[in-house]
Amino acid sequence: MKLVYEYQLAMNFVTISMRSKSKPLTARMQDGVPTLWVEVPRDSVGYEQRRFAVIPTGLAIIEDSWLYIATIEDGSFIWHVYE
């Protein structure tokens, strides 16, 4: 069995303490706040620090090792979420 947790994101770079083995699913605006949803195995034990980047189109360079998660639309602004 799996659970879905949500975490609020900050623009630019943010480190989040989340359950181990969490798998990012998507990110969207929720009530004006960029939010990340992750799938967590029910047998997950402990927490780990995970680093995410929320960057606008064309204004930042992401390292090759960062993995794309989602694109967030916020009015006329477009943000991209990477881990």
C-alpha positions as CSV (number, residue, x, y, z in Angstrom):
1,M,0.0,0.0,0.0
2,K,1.2,3.5,-0.8
3,L,0.4,7.0,0.6
4,V,0.5,10.4,-1.1
5,Y,2.0,13.3,0.8
6,E,2.2,16.9,-0.2
7,Y,5.0,19.5,0.4
8,Q,5.0,23.2,-0.2
9,L,7.9,24.4,-2.4
10,A,9.7,27.7,-2.4
11,M,10.9,29.4,-5.6
12,N,14.6,28.8,-6.5
13,F,16.1,26.1,-4.3
14,V,14.6,24.3,-1.3
15,T,15.6,21.3,0.8
16,I,12.8,19.2,2.2
17,S,12.9,16.5,4.9
18,M,10.6,13.8,3.5
19,R,10.0,10.1,4.2
20,S,12.6,7.8,2.8
21,K,11.9,6.1,-0.6
22,S,9.5,8.9,-1.5
23,K,8.8,9.2,-5.3
24,P,7.9,12.7,-6.7
25,L,4.7,12.5,-8.7
26,T,3.9,16.0,-9.9
27,A,3.9,19.7,-8.8
28,R,1.2,22.3,-9.3
29,M,0.0,25.6,-7.8
30,Q,-2.4,25.0,-4.9
31,D,-4.1,28.1,-3.4
32,G,-1.3,30.2,-4.9
33,V,1.5,28.1,-3.4
34,P,3.8,25.8,-5.5
35,T,3.1,22.3,-4.1
36,L,4.8,18.9,-4.7
37,W,3.0,15.6,-4.3
38,V,5.1,12.4,-3.6
39,E,4.2,8.8,-3.3
40,V,5.5,7.1,-0.2
41,P,5.6,3.3,0.4
42,R,3.7,2.5,3.6
43,D,6.8,0.6,4.9
44,S,8.9,3.7,4.6
45,V,11.1,4.2,7.7
46,G,13.0,7.3,8.5
47,Y,13.4,10.6,6.7
48,E,15.9,12.0,4.2
49,Q,16.9,15.5,3.0
50,R,15.9,16.1,-0.7
51,R,16.8,19.1,-2.7
52,F,14.5,20.7,-5.3
53,A,14.8,23.5,-7.7
54,V,11.8,25.7,-8.9
55,I,13.1,27.9,-11.7
56,P,11.5,30.2,-14.3
57,T,11.8,29.5,-18.0
58,G,15.1,30.7,-19.4
59,L,16.6,32.2,-16.3
60,A,18.6,29.4,-14.7
61,I,20.8,26.5,-15.7
62,I,20.2,23.2,-14.1
63,E,23.0,20.6,-13.6
64,D,22.7,17.5,-15.9
65,S,22.2,15.3,-12.8
66,W,18.9,17.1,-11.8
67,L,15.7,15.2,-12.9
68,Y,12.7,17.0,-14.3
69,I,9.5,16.6,-12.2
70,A,6.9,19.0,-13.5
71,T,6.0,22.4,-15.0
72,I,3.9,24.8,-13.0
73,E,1.8,27.6,-14.6
74,D,1.2,30.6,-12.4
75,G,-0.7,33.2,-14.5
76,S,1.8,34.5,-17.0
77,F,4.8,32.8,-15.2
78,I,6.0,29.3,-16.0
79,W,8.1,27.4,-13.4
80,H,10.0,24.1,-13.8
81,V,10.6,21.7,-10.9
82,Y,13.7,19.6,-10.7
83,E,15.3,17.3,-8.2
